[in-house]
Amino acid sequence: MKEISVTELKRRMDAGDDVQVIDIRERNEYDYCNIGVQNIPMGELMTNLDQVAQDKDVVLHCKTGGRSSSMVQALMARGYNNVINLTGGIYAWSDEIDSSIPKY
């Protein structure tokens, strides 16, 4: 399974790389704090595969990386070779990129 650090993801986002980032946390978690990316809750992801790009890197993230890791593996089993787990999730983003993102 491919993984990416928050530092590397931030660098790629700032550079304007063509990467899709999907926050798979529940809507109430996303509403509480987010990094301004698409939200498709974990329980809805497999029924919304038309929203998951196949022609560029897709980074999944959650709170700490566990749920997104599971979903990366599920998508890989479906033939998605472009999916990447964000190591540490939004907690790592708060710790390393933007401390104004609250932890919960």
Kinemage of the C-alpha trace (Angstrom):
@kinemage 1
@onewidth
@group {chain A} dominant
@subgroup {mainchain}
@vectorlist {calphas} color= white
{ca met a 1} P 0.000 0.000 0.000
{ca lys a 2} L 1.279 3.437 -0.941
{ca glu a 3} L 1.411 6.118 1.727
{ca ile a 4} L 2.227 9.815 1.713
{ca ser a 5} L 3.206 12.141 4.546
{ca val a 6} L 1.294 15.328 5.242
{ca thr a 7} L 4.424 17.318 4.392
{ca glu a 8} L 4.697 15.706 0.962
{ca leu a 9} L 0.969 16.096 0.292
{ca lys a 10} L 1.106 19.786 1.245
{ca arg a 11} L 4.101 20.254 -1.071
{ca arg a 12} L 2.220 18.609 -3.934
{ca met a 13} L -0.927 20.660 -3.281
{ca asp a 14} L 1.054 23.902 -3.114
{ca ala a 15} L 2.853 22.987 -6.356
{ca gly a 16} L -0.502 22.552 -8.084
{ca asp a 17} L 0.023 18.836 -8.764
{ca asp a 18} L -3.018 17.127 -10.226
{ca val a 19} L -3.951 15.059 -7.175
{ca gln a 20} L -7.393 14.270 -5.791
{ca val a 21} L -7.691 14.327 -2.002
{ca ile a 22} L -10.736 12.712 -0.405
{ca asp a 23} L -11.606 13.065 3.276
{ca ile a 24} L -13.453 9.863 4.201
{ca arg a 25} L -14.482 10.942 7.706
{ca glu a 26} L -18.147 11.273 8.618
{ca arg a 27} L -19.848 14.558 7.699
{ca asn a 28} L -19.994 15.750 11.310
{ca glu a 29} L -16.222 15.222 11.615
{ca tyr a 30} L -15.656 17.035 8.323
{ca asp a 31} L -17.942 19.897 9.407
{ca tyr a 32} L -15.956 20.256 12.647
{ca cys a 33} L -12.600 20.564 10.885
{ca asn a 34} L -11.270 19.940 7.408
{ca ile a 35} L -8.506 20.915 5.013
{ca gly a 36} L -10.811 22.029 2.218
{ca val a 37} L -10.915 18.850 0.176
{ca gln a 38} L -13.746 16.647 -1.093
{ca asn a 39} L -15.700 14.705 1.545
{ca ile a 40} L -17.050 11.245 0.761
{ca pro a 41} L -17.707 9.395 4.037
{ca met a 42} L -16.198 5.930 4.302
{ca gly a 43} L -19.591 4.232 4.245
{ca glu a 44} L -20.473 5.951 0.969
{ca leu a 45} L -17.176 5.634 -0.876
{ca met a 46} L -17.751 2.273 -2.556
{ca thr a 47} L -21.124 3.402 -3.903
{ca asn a 48} L -19.597 6.612 -5.276
{ca leu a 49} L -16.683 5.178 -7.238
{ca asp a 50} L -17.586 7.464 -10.143
{ca gln a 51} L -16.204 10.306 -7.992
{ca val a 52} L -12.814 8.595 -7.498
{ca ala a 53} L -10.356 9.490 -10.247
{ca gln a 54} L -8.561 6.699 -12.059
{ca asp a 55} L -6.227 8.908 -14.099
{ca lys a 56} L -4.312 10.640 -11.278
{ca asp a 57} L -3.141 10.045 -7.721
{ca val a 58} L -5.963 9.855 -5.183
{ca val a 59} L -5.061 10.463 -1.530
{ca leu a 60} L -7.530 9.266 1.104
{ca his a 61} L -7.453 10.651 4.618
{ca cys a 62} L -9.322 10.263 7.869
{ca lys a 63} L -8.655 11.188 11.500
{ca thr a 64} L -5.417 9.241 12.085
{ca gly a 65} L -4.984 7.014 9.029
{ca gly a 66} L -6.688 3.766 10.027
{ca arg a 67} L -9.963 4.087 8.163
{ca ser a 68} L -8.291 5.534 5.089
{ca ser a 69} L -5.789 2.673 5.088
{ca ser a 70} L -8.676 0.190 5.015
{ca met a 71} L -10.333 2.036 2.157
{ca val a 72} L -7.095 2.245 0.160
{ca gln a 73} L -6.853 -1.541 0.438
{ca ala a 74} L -10.510 -1.962 -0.588
{ca leu a 75} L -10.008 0.257 -3.638
{ca met a 76} L -6.804 -1.562 -4.562
{ca ala a 77} L -8.767 -4.819 -4.493
{ca arg a 78} L -11.102 -3.192 -7.034
{ca gly a 79} L -8.184 -2.410 -9.340
{ca tyr a 80} L -7.357 1.146 -8.280
{ca asn a 81} L -3.551 1.352 -8.409
{ca asn a 82} L -3.476 5.111 -7.922
{ca val a 83} L -4.763 5.330 -4.328
{ca ile a 84} L -2.561 6.530 -1.477
{ca asn a 85} L -3.105 6.664 2.286
{ca leu a 86} L -2.294 9.892 4.147
{ca thr a 87} L -0.112 8.806 7.055
{ca gly a 88} L -1.429 10.166 10.354
{ca gly a 89} L -4.569 11.711 8.859
{ca ile a 90} L -5.879 15.105 9.875
{ca tyr a 91} L -4.162 14.770 13.265
{ca ala a 92} L -0.777 14.745 11.520
{ca trp a 93} L -1.919 17.698 9.394
{ca ser a 94} L -2.744 19.584 12.602
{ca asp a 95} L 0.613 18.649 14.167
{ca glu a 96} L 2.840 19.326 11.167
{ca ile a 97} L 1.074 21.705 8.777
{ca asp a 98} L -1.658 23.795 10.400
{ca ser a 99} L -2.074 23.886 14.173
{ca ser a 100} L -5.353 25.818 13.799
{ca ile a 101} L -6.979 22.504 12.741
{ca pro a 102} L -8.515 21.241 15.995
{ca lys a 103} L -8.127 17.702 17.248
{ca tyr a 104} L -11.120 15.842 18.660
